[in-house]
Every structure is written in structure tokens, then in C-alpha cells.
Amino acid sequence: MRFKMSVAVASVVAAIVTALPGSASAASGDIAPGAWEPAPQEAFELPAGARCDFAVRVEPIVDEVRKLTLATYPDGSPRRELFTGALIDRVTNLETGATSTADASGTSLVVYGTDGSMTWYVTGPVLLGFRENAGSLPKGLWIVDGQFTVEFTPTFEKTITMLHGTTHNVCTDVD
């Protein structure tokens, strides 16, 4: 099943990259030469009420995520990047010490807008934090798995459009 999904992901990503404005068939200089490079996730802590009802720490225990810059803007900032690789996070309730692991090993094509917005085209699980009233899911730390897009506003409000998949609030695992 994982192999079939990988073939499907590769086909979808290739189709999206080719169809997007500014693809390789567009103006020269649009594609930034490059190679895969590590894209490590930093550990972070959030106070009670920010995402979960309690203070929480998220830290990678397996982090093999890498990125490939597919296109850049004239100033050199990324226009499109592809992220993939194993990412397992430990989520800790800082008030009780309860822990859980979250598999966030999805593949994402990220398209950056010039206004600070971005759109992720995702297959597989990713971990997304939602503030109160700031997106299409309630406040929490969510594992979103499947095939979907995530549209981010410049203020990081998020709207998820699911092709198919599941959502799970990891806060409930360590409550």
C-alpha cells in the first residue's frame, strides 16, 4: 500500500509542478539549481491554551526531512519547495509529563506567495497547530493524514481541503 501511495504521490507532485505558473517551461531563471538538503524541525514549547489546554513541548526524535528548492523568486527566496522524509515527534504535556509520538512523515509541495501566504499540497501525515478560531480545525495539535491542501494566510490561519484522509488532535493523547 505504501508503494502504491508513493507512486501516486510522485505522479501528483510531477503534475502539479509542471502545471504551476512559472514551471520549467516558463521564463528562464525561474528554476533554482540545487540539491536535496536537510530541513530539520526545531523543538518548540507552547504555553497552556495556545494549542492544547496545557503547556506542551514538541520535539523531533527522528528527523530525516529534506527539501529541494524547485523555483525561486528574483530575490532568491523560494517560490516552490518539496519536503519529504521521516519525521517522528515526541509530544509532551509539560504539566503532567505524559508523552506520545506523532508520525509527521508526509510529503509536501509548498508554494510560497509574495504576500507571505503559502499553499501546501500534501500526501501523508503532517503535524499542524491551530490557534483558537484561526482555521478550519479547532484549536489543537493535529495530525492530518491523507491527500489534501493547506492554505495559509500571511497570519498563518489555515484552511485544509481534504481529497481524502483523517485528522486527529494529538492533545487528546497526552491530556
HELIX and SHEET records of a PDB file:
HELIX    1   1 ARG A    2  ALA A   19  1                                  18    
HELIX    2   2 VAL A  170  ASP A  173  5                                   4    
SHEET    1   A 7 GLU A  37  PRO A  38  0                                        
SHEET    2   A 7 ARG A  66  THR A  72 -1                                        
SHEET    3   A 7 PRO A  78  THR A  84 -1                                        
SHEET    4   A 7 THR A 107  TYR A 112 -1                                        
SHEET    5   A 7 MET A 118  THR A 123 -1                                        
SHEET    6   A 7 GLY A 140  PHE A 152 -1                                        
SHEET    7   A 7 VAL A 126  PHE A 130 -1                                        
SHEET    1   B 7 GLU A  37  PRO A  38  0                                        
SHEET    2   B 7 ARG A  66  THR A  72 -1                                        
SHEET    3   B 7 PRO A  78  THR A  84 -1                                        
SHEET    4   B 7 THR A 107  TYR A 112 -1                                        
SHEET    5   B 7 MET A 118  THR A 123 -1                                        
SHEET    6   B 7 GLY A 140  PHE A 152 -1                                        
SHEET    7   B 7 LYS A 158  ASN A 169 -1                                        
SHEET    1   C 4 PHE A  44  LEU A  46  0                                        
SHEET    2   C 4 VAL A  56  ASP A  63 -1                                        
SHEET    3   C 4 LEU A  87  ASN A  93 -1                                        
SHEET    4   C 4 THR A  99  ASP A 103 -1                                        
END                                                                             
